[in-house]
Amino acid sequence: MELLTMVQTSFGIFRITVVVIPFLYVRTLISKNFAALLEEHDIFVPEDDDDDD
């Protein structure tokens, strides 16, 4: 009887890097473009309120 052994390769850090970094980059681009769209249509315009004097 032949025993089949499973060879497990550990790509933990590599796999996390390959998955997480591109999605973070894409989400950053989407957020940046959406914020620019909101500001362009005057829906949300950040104001500098430093009236603590």
mmCIF file of the N, C-alpha and C atoms, coordinates in Angstrom:
data_MODEL
# 
_entry.id   MODEL 
# 
loop_
_atom_site.group_PDB 
_atom_site.id 
_atom_site.type_symbol 
_atom_site.label_atom_id 
_atom_site.label_alt_id 
_atom_site.label_comp_id 
_atom_site.label_asym_id 
_atom_site.label_entity_id 
_atom_site.label_seq_id 
_atom_site.pdbx_PDB_ins_code 
_atom_site.Cartn_x 
_atom_site.Cartn_y 
_atom_site.Cartn_z 
_atom_site.occupancy 
_atom_site.B_iso_or_equiv 
_atom_site.pdbx_formal_charge 
_atom_site.auth_seq_id 
_atom_site.auth_comp_id 
_atom_site.auth_asym_id 
_atom_site.auth_atom_id 
_atom_site.pdbx_PDB_model_num 
ATOM 1   N N  . MET A 1 1  ? 0.838   -1.175 0.000  1.00 0.00 ? 1  MET A N  1 
ATOM 2   C CA . MET A 1 1  ? 0.000   0.000  0.000  1.00 0.00 ? 1  MET A CA 1 
ATOM 3   C C  . MET A 1 1  ? 0.891   1.249  0.000  1.00 0.00 ? 1  MET A C  1 
ATOM 4   N N  . GLU A 1 2  ? 0.570   2.131  -0.848 1.00 0.00 ? 2  GLU A N  1 
ATOM 5   C CA . GLU A 1 2  ? 1.397   3.328  -0.981 1.00 0.00 ? 2  GLU A CA 1 
ATOM 6   C C  . GLU A 1 2  ? 0.742   4.495  -0.254 1.00 0.00 ? 2  GLU A C  1 
ATOM 7   N N  . LEU A 1 3  ? 1.517   5.120  0.597  1.00 0.00 ? 3  LEU A N  1 
ATOM 8   C CA . LEU A 1 3  ? 1.003   6.280  1.333  1.00 0.00 ? 3  LEU A CA 1 
ATOM 9   C C  . LEU A 1 3  ? 1.277   7.547  0.533  1.00 0.00 ? 3  LEU A C  1 
ATOM 10  N N  . LEU A 1 4  ? 0.244   8.283  0.321  1.00 0.00 ? 4  LEU A N  1 
ATOM 11  C CA . LEU A 1 4  ? 0.412   9.563  -0.364 1.00 0.00 ? 4  LEU A CA 1 
ATOM 12  C C  . LEU A 1 4  ? 0.649   10.637 0.680  1.00 0.00 ? 4  LEU A C  1 
ATOM 13  N N  . THR A 1 5  ? 1.729   11.307 0.548  1.00 0.00 ? 5  THR A N  1 
ATOM 14  C CA . THR A 1 5  ? 2.017   12.389 1.487  1.00 0.00 ? 5  THR A CA 1 
ATOM 15  C C  . THR A 1 5  ? 1.760   13.710 0.792  1.00 0.00 ? 5  THR A C  1 
ATOM 16  N N  . MET A 1 6  ? 1.127   14.581 1.517  1.00 0.00 ? 6  MET A N  1 
ATOM 17  C CA . MET A 1 6  ? 0.822   15.898 0.976  1.00 0.00 ? 6  MET A CA 1 
ATOM 18  C C  . MET A 1 6  ? 2.003   16.816 1.267  1.00 0.00 ? 6  MET A C  1 
ATOM 19  N N  . VAL A 1 7  ? 2.483   17.427 0.258  1.00 0.00 ? 7  VAL A N  1 
ATOM 20  C CA . VAL A 1 7  ? 3.567   18.384 0.423  1.00 0.00 ? 7  VAL A CA 1 
ATOM 21  C C  . VAL A 1 7  ? 2.930   19.756 0.512  1.00 0.00 ? 7  VAL A C  1 
ATOM 22  N N  . GLN A 1 8  ? 3.130   20.386 1.646  1.00 0.00 ? 8  GLN A N  1 
ATOM 23  C CA . GLN A 1 8  ? 2.524   21.691 1.864  1.00 0.00 ? 8  GLN A CA 1 
ATOM 24  C C  . GLN A 1 8  ? 3.601   22.763 1.745  1.00 0.00 ? 8  GLN A C  1 
ATOM 25  N N  . THR A 1 9  ? 3.385   23.644 0.802  1.00 0.00 ? 9  THR A N  1 
ATOM 26  C CA . THR A 1 9  ? 4.316   24.751 0.650  1.00 0.00 ? 9  THR A CA 1 
ATOM 27  C C  . THR A 1 9  ? 3.715   25.972 1.313  1.00 0.00 ? 9  THR A C  1 
ATOM 28  N N  . SER A 1 10 ? 4.531   26.649 2.026  1.00 0.00 ? 10 SER A N  1 
ATOM 29  C CA . SER A 1 10 ? 4.049   27.800 2.780  1.00 0.00 ? 10 SER A CA 1 
ATOM 30  C C  . SER A 1 10 ? 4.326   29.082 2.010  1.00 0.00 ? 10 SER A C  1 
ATOM 31  N N  . PHE A 1 11 ? 3.279   29.672 1.502  1.00 0.00 ? 11 PHE A N  1 
ATOM 32  C CA . PHE A 1 11 ? 3.377   30.950 0.806  1.00 0.00 ? 11 PHE A CA 1 
ATOM 33  C C  . PHE A 1 11 ? 2.618   32.012 1.586  1.00 0.00 ? 11 PHE A C  1 
ATOM 34  N N  . GLY A 1 12 ? 2.589   31.912 2.892  1.00 0.00 ? 12 GLY A N  1 
ATOM 35  C CA . GLY A 1 12 ? 1.764   32.781 3.719  1.00 0.00 ? 12 GLY A CA 1 
ATOM 36  C C  . GLY A 1 12 ? 2.003   34.255 3.497  1.00 0.00 ? 12 GLY A C  1 
ATOM 37  N N  . ILE A 1 13 ? 3.220   34.701 3.745  1.00 0.00 ? 13 ILE A N  1 
ATOM 38  C CA . ILE A 1 13 ? 3.530   36.130 3.615  1.00 0.00 ? 13 ILE A CA 1 
ATOM 39  C C  . ILE A 1 13 ? 3.424   36.568 2.159  1.00 0.00 ? 13 ILE A C  1 
ATOM 40  N N  . PHE A 1 14 ? 3.901   35.754 1.257  1.00 0.00 ? 14 PHE A N  1 
ATOM 41  C CA . PHE A 1 14 ? 3.829   36.090 -0.168 1.00 0.00 ? 14 PHE A CA 1 
ATOM 42  C C  . PHE A 1 14 ? 2.382   36.205 -0.629 1.00 0.00 ? 14 PHE A C  1 
ATOM 43  N N  . ARG A 1 15 ? 1.553   35.266 -0.232 1.00 0.00 ? 15 ARG A N  1 
ATOM 44  C CA . ARG A 1 15 ? 0.143   35.269 -0.636 1.00 0.00 ? 15 ARG A CA 1 
ATOM 45  C C  . ARG A 1 15 ? -0.581  36.479 -0.068 1.00 0.00 ? 15 ARG A C  1 
ATOM 46  N N  . ILE A 1 16 ? -0.313  36.788 1.194  1.00 0.00 ? 16 ILE A N  1 
ATOM 47  C CA . ILE A 1 16 ? -0.935  37.963 1.806  1.00 0.00 ? 16 ILE A CA 1 
ATOM 48  C C  . ILE A 1 16 ? -0.518  39.226 1.067  1.00 0.00 ? 16 ILE A C  1 
ATOM 49  N N  . THR A 1 17 ? 0.761   39.321 0.742  1.00 0.00 ? 17 THR A N  1 
ATOM 50  C CA . THR A 1 17 ? 1.261   40.499 0.031  1.00 0.00 ? 17 THR A CA 1 
ATOM 51  C C  . THR A 1 17 ? 0.629   40.619 -1.350 1.00 0.00 ? 17 THR A C  1 
ATOM 52  N N  . VAL A 1 18 ? 0.548   39.506 -2.061 1.00 0.00 ? 18 VAL A N  1 
ATOM 53  C CA . VAL A 1 18 ? -0.005  39.524 -3.419 1.00 0.00 ? 18 VAL A CA 1 
ATOM 54  C C  . VAL A 1 18 ? -1.482  39.886 -3.413 1.00 0.00 ? 18 VAL A C  1 
ATOM 55  N N  . VAL A 1 19 ? -2.201  39.534 -2.373 1.00 0.00 ? 19 VAL A N  1 
ATOM 56  C CA . VAL A 1 19 ? -3.632  39.821 -2.318 1.00 0.00 ? 19 VAL A CA 1 
ATOM 57  C C  . VAL A 1 19 ? -3.902  41.199 -1.733 1.00 0.00 ? 19 VAL A C  1 
ATOM 58  N N  . VAL A 1 20 ? -3.250  41.542 -0.644 1.00 0.00 ? 20 VAL A N  1 
ATOM 59  C CA . VAL A 1 20 ? -3.598  42.756 0.095  1.00 0.00 ? 20 VAL A CA 1 
ATOM 60  C C  . VAL A 1 20 ? -3.105  44.024 -0.594 1.00 0.00 ? 20 VAL A C  1 
ATOM 61  N N  . ILE A 1 21 ? -1.872  44.054 -1.043 1.00 0.00 ? 21 ILE A N  1 
ATOM 62  C CA . ILE A 1 21 ? -1.294  45.285 -1.602 1.00 0.00 ? 21 ILE A CA 1 
ATOM 63  C C  . ILE A 1 21 ? -2.073  45.789 -2.825 1.00 0.00 ? 21 ILE A C  1 
ATOM 64  N N  . PRO A 1 22 ? -2.382  44.967 -3.820 1.00 0.00 ? 22 PRO A N  1 
ATOM 65  C CA . PRO A 1 22 ? -3.155  45.499 -4.955 1.00 0.00 ? 22 PRO A CA 1 
ATOM 66  C C  . PRO A 1 22 ? -4.545  45.996 -4.567 1.00 0.00 ? 22 PRO A C  1 
ATOM 67  N N  . PHE A 1 23 ? -5.223  45.284 -3.658 1.00 0.00 ? 23 PHE A N  1 
ATOM 68  C CA . PHE A 1 23 ? -6.557  45.728 -3.261 1.00 0.00 ? 23 PHE A CA 1 
ATOM 69  C C  . PHE A 1 23 ? -6.498  47.026 -2.472 1.00 0.00 ? 23 PHE A C  1 
ATOM 70  N N  . LEU A 1 24 ? -5.475  47.202 -1.634 1.00 0.00 ? 24 LEU A N  1 
ATOM 71  C CA . LEU A 1 24 ? -5.317  48.480 -0.936 1.00 0.00 ? 24 LEU A CA 1 
ATOM 72  C C  . LEU A 1 24 ? -5.078  49.606 -1.933 1.00 0.00 ? 24 LEU A C  1 
ATOM 73  N N  . TYR A 1 25 ? -4.265  49.350 -2.944 1.00 0.00 ? 25 TYR A N  1 
ATOM 74  C CA . TYR A 1 25 ? -3.978  50.360 -3.953 1.00 0.00 ? 25 TYR A CA 1 
ATOM 75  C C  . TYR A 1 25 ? -5.241  50.726 -4.740 1.00 0.00 ? 25 TYR A C  1 
ATOM 76  N N  . VAL A 1 26 ? -6.000  49.727 -5.148 1.00 0.00 ? 26 VAL A N  1 
ATOM 77  C CA . VAL A 1 26 ? -7.226  49.978 -5.919 1.00 0.00 ? 26 VAL A CA 1 
ATOM 78  C C  . VAL A 1 26 ? -8.243  50.722 -5.069 1.00 0.00 ? 26 VAL A C  1 
ATOM 79  N N  . ARG A 1 27 ? -8.393  50.326 -3.809 1.00 0.00 ? 27 ARG A N  1 
ATOM 80  C CA . ARG A 1 27 ? -9.344  51.019 -2.933 1.00 0.00 ? 27 ARG A CA 1 
ATOM 81  C C  . ARG A 1 27 ? -8.913  52.457 -2.685 1.00 0.00 ? 27 ARG A C  1 
ATOM 82  N N  . THR A 1 28 ? -7.611  52.695 -2.611 1.00 0.00 ? 28 THR A N  1 
ATOM 83  C CA . THR A 1 28 ? -7.119  54.057 -2.447 1.00 0.00 ? 28 THR A CA 1 
ATOM 84  C C  . THR A 1 28 ? -7.460  54.902 -3.666 1.00 0.00 ? 28 THR A C  1 
ATOM 85  N N  . LEU A 1 29 ? -7.273  54.349 -4.847 1.00 0.00 ? 29 LEU A N  1 
ATOM 86  C CA . LEU A 1 29 ? -7.610  55.083 -6.068 1.00 0.00 ? 29 LEU A CA 1 
ATOM 87  C C  . LEU A 1 29 ? -9.105  55.385 -6.144 1.00 0.00 ? 29 LEU A C  1 
ATOM 88  N N  . ILE A 1 30 ? -9.933  54.411 -5.787 1.00 0.00 ? 30 ILE A N  1 
ATOM 89  C CA . ILE A 1 30 ? -11.384 54.618 -5.811 1.00 0.00 ? 30 ILE A CA 1 
ATOM 90  C C  . ILE A 1 30 ? -11.776 55.707 -4.823 1.00 0.00 ? 30 ILE A C  1 
ATOM 91  N N  . SER A 1 31 ? -11.228 55.664 -3.618 1.00 0.00 ? 31 SER A N  1 
ATOM 92  C CA . SER A 1 31 ? -11.555 56.669 -2.604 1.00 0.00 ? 31 SER A CA 1 
ATOM 93  C C  . SER A 1 31 ? -11.111 58.056 -3.037 1.00 0.00 ? 31 SER A C  1 
ATOM 94  N N  . LYS A 1 32 ? -9.924  58.133 -3.605 1.00 0.00 ? 32 LYS A N  1 
ATOM 95  C CA . LYS A 1 32 ? -9.392  59.420 -4.056 1.00 0.00 ? 32 LYS A CA 1 
ATOM 96  C C  . LYS A 1 32 ? -10.270 60.013 -5.159 1.00 0.00 ? 32 LYS A C  1 
ATOM 97  N N  . ASN A 1 33 ? -10.657 59.178 -6.114 1.00 0.00 ? 33 ASN A N  1 
ATOM 98  C CA . ASN A 1 33 ? -11.502 59.660 -7.209 1.00 0.00 ? 33 ASN A CA 1 
ATOM 99  C C  . ASN A 1 33 ? -12.897 60.033 -6.719 1.00 0.00 ? 33 ASN A C  1 
ATOM 100 N N  . PHE A 1 34 ? -13.441 59.273 -5.779 1.00 0.00 ? 34 PHE A N  1 
ATOM 101 C CA . PHE A 1 34 ? -14.766 59.580 -5.252 1.00 0.00 ? 34 PHE A CA 1 
ATOM 102 C C  . PHE A 1 34 ? -14.738 60.874 -4.443 1.00 0.00 ? 34 PHE A C  1 
ATOM 103 N N  . ALA A 1 35 ? -13.675 61.099 -3.678 1.00 0.00 ? 35 ALA A N  1 
ATOM 104 C CA . ALA A 1 35 ? -13.549 62.347 -2.927 1.00 0.00 ? 35 ALA A CA 1 
ATOM 105 C C  . ALA A 1 35 ? -13.431 63.536 -3.875 1.00 0.00 ? 35 ALA A C  1 
ATOM 106 N N  . ALA A 1 36 ? -12.703 63.368 -4.961 1.00 0.00 ? 36 ALA A N  1 
ATOM 107 C CA . ALA A 1 36 ? -12.590 64.441 -5.949 1.00 0.00 ? 36 ALA A CA 1 
ATOM 108 C C  . ALA A 1 36 ? -13.941 64.717 -6.609 1.00 0.00 ? 36 ALA A C  1 
ATOM 109 N N  . LEU A 1 37 ? -14.712 63.668 -6.865 1.00 0.00 ? 37 LEU A N  1 
ATOM 110 C CA . LEU A 1 37 ? -16.042 63.832 -7.452 1.00 0.00 ? 37 LEU A CA 1 
ATOM 111 C C  . LEU A 1 37 ? -16.968 64.584 -6.503 1.00 0.00 ? 37 LEU A C  1 
ATOM 112 N N  . LEU A 1 38 ? -16.941 64.221 -5.220 1.00 0.00 ? 38 LEU A N  1 
ATOM 113 C CA . LEU A 1 38 ? -17.774 64.918 -4.237 1.00 0.00 ? 38 LEU A CA 1 
ATOM 114 C C  . LEU A 1 38 ? -17.385 66.386 -4.120 1.00 0.00 ? 38 LEU A C  1 
ATOM 115 N N  . GLU A 1 39 ? -16.096 66.651 -4.140 1.00 0.00 ? 39 GLU A N  1 
ATOM 116 C CA . GLU A 1 39 ? -15.643 68.036 -4.029 1.00 0.00 ? 39 GLU A CA 1 
ATOM 117 C C  . GLU A 1 39 ? -15.982 68.825 -5.290 1.00 0.00 ? 39 GLU A C  1 
ATOM 118 N N  . GLU A 1 40 ? -15.917 68.179 -6.437 1.00 0.00 ? 40 GLU A N  1 
ATOM 119 C CA . GLU A 1 40 ? -16.229 68.844 -7.701 1.00 0.00 ? 40 GLU A CA 1 
ATOM 120 C C  . GLU A 1 40 ? -17.692 69.265 -7.764 1.00 0.00 ? 40 GLU A C  1 
ATOM 121 N N  . HIS A 1 41 ? -18.571 68.462 -7.213 1.00 0.00 ? 41 HIS A N  1 
ATOM 122 C CA . HIS A 1 41 ? -20.002 68.765 -7.233 1.00 0.00 ? 41 HIS A CA 1 
ATOM 123 C C  . HIS A 1 41 ? -20.459 69.489 -5.966 1.00 0.00 ? 41 HIS A C  1 
ATOM 124 N N  . ASP A 1 42 ? -19.519 69.965 -5.182 1.00 0.00 ? 42 ASP A N  1 
ATOM 125 C CA . ASP A 1 42 ? -19.785 70.716 -3.944 1.00 0.00 ? 42 ASP A CA 1 
ATOM 126 C C  . ASP A 1 42 ? -20.699 69.962 -2.987 1.00 0.00 ? 42 ASP A C  1 
ATOM 127 N N  . ILE A 1 43 ? -20.606 68.657 -2.987 1.00 0.00 ? 43 ILE A N  1 
ATOM 128 C CA . ILE A 1 43 ? -21.364 67.858 -2.028 1.00 0.00 ? 43 ILE A CA 1 
ATOM 129 C C  . ILE A 1 43 ? -20.632 67.832 -0.700 1.00 0.00 ? 43 ILE A C  1 
ATOM 130 N N  . PHE A 1 44 ? -19.340 67.645 -0.766 1.00 0.00 ? 44 PHE A N  1 
ATOM 131 C CA . PHE A 1 44 ? -18.516 67.661 0.440  1.00 0.00 ? 44 PHE A CA 1 
ATOM 132 C C  . PHE A 1 44 ? -17.261 68.439 0.123  1.00 0.00 ? 44 PHE A C  1 
ATOM 133 N N  . VAL A 1 45 ? -17.130 69.592 0.764  1.00 0.00 ? 45 VAL A N  1 
ATOM 134 C CA . VAL A 1 45 ? -15.939 70.408 0.594  1.00 0.00 ? 45 VAL A CA 1 
ATOM 135 C C  . VAL A 1 45 ? -15.324 70.594 1.972  1.00 0.00 ? 45 VAL A C  1 
ATOM 136 N N  . PRO A 1 46 ? -14.159 70.023 2.203  1.00 0.00 ? 46 PRO A N  1 
ATOM 137 C CA . PRO A 1 46 ? -13.534 70.183 3.521  1.00 0.00 ? 46 PRO A CA 1 
ATOM 138 C C  . PRO A 1 46 ? -13.148 71.637 3.765  1.00 0.00 ? 46 PRO A C  1 
ATOM 139 N N  . GLU A 1 47 ? -13.468 72.108 4.947  1.00 0.00 ? 47 GLU A N  1 
ATOM 140 C CA . GLU A 1 47 ? -13.143 73.482 5.314  1.00 0.00 ? 47 GLU A CA 1 
ATOM 141 C C  . GLU A 1 47 ? -12.115 73.470 6.424  1.00 0.00 ? 47 GLU A C  1 
ATOM 142 N N  . ASP A 1 48 ? -11.329 74.502 6.458  1.00 0.00 ? 48 ASP A N  1 
ATOM 143 C CA . ASP A 1 48 ? -10.303 74.619 7.489  1.00 0.00 ? 48 ASP A CA 1 
ATOM 144 C C  . ASP A 1 48 ? -10.862 75.484 8.611  1.00 0.00 ? 48 ASP A C  1 
ATOM 145 N N  . ASP A 1 49 ? -11.461 74.853 9.604  1.00 0.00 ? 49 ASP A N  1 
ATOM 146 C CA . ASP A 1 49 ? -12.053 75.568 10.730 1.00 0.00 ? 49 ASP A CA 1 
ATOM 147 C C  . ASP A 1 49 ? -11.081 75.594 11.900 1.00 0.00 ? 49 ASP A C  1 
ATOM 148 N N  . ASP A 1 50 ? -10.279 76.632 11.942 1.00 0.00 ? 50 ASP A N  1 
ATOM 149 C CA . ASP A 1 50 ? -9.357  76.823 13.061 1.00 0.00 ? 50 ASP A CA 1 
ATOM 150 C C  . ASP A 1 50 ? -9.764  78.079 13.821 1.00 0.00 ? 50 ASP A C  1 
ATOM 151 N N  . ASP A 1 51 ? -10.965 78.074 14.361 1.00 0.00 ? 51 ASP A N  1 
ATOM 152 C CA . ASP A 1 51 ? -11.478 79.229 15.090 1.00 0.00 ? 51 ASP A CA 1 
ATOM 153 C C  . ASP A 1 51 ? -11.337 79.034 16.589 1.00 0.00 ? 51 ASP A C  1 
ATOM 154 N N  . ASP A 1 52 ? -10.245 78.446 17.016 1.00 0.00 ? 52 ASP A N  1 
ATOM 155 C CA . ASP A 1 52 ? -10.036 78.186 18.436 1.00 0.00 ? 52 ASP A CA 1 
ATOM 156 C C  . ASP A 1 52 ? -9.379  79.357 19.155 1.00 0.00 ? 52 ASP A C  1 
ATOM 157 N N  . ASP A 1 53 ? -9.263  80.494 18.502 1.00 0.00 ? 53 ASP A N  1 
ATOM 158 C CA . ASP A 1 53 ? -8.584  81.660 19.105 1.00 0.00 ? 53 ASP A CA 1 
ATOM 159 C C  . ASP A 1 53 ? -9.400  82.265 20.212 1.00 0.00 ? 53 ASP A C  1 
# 
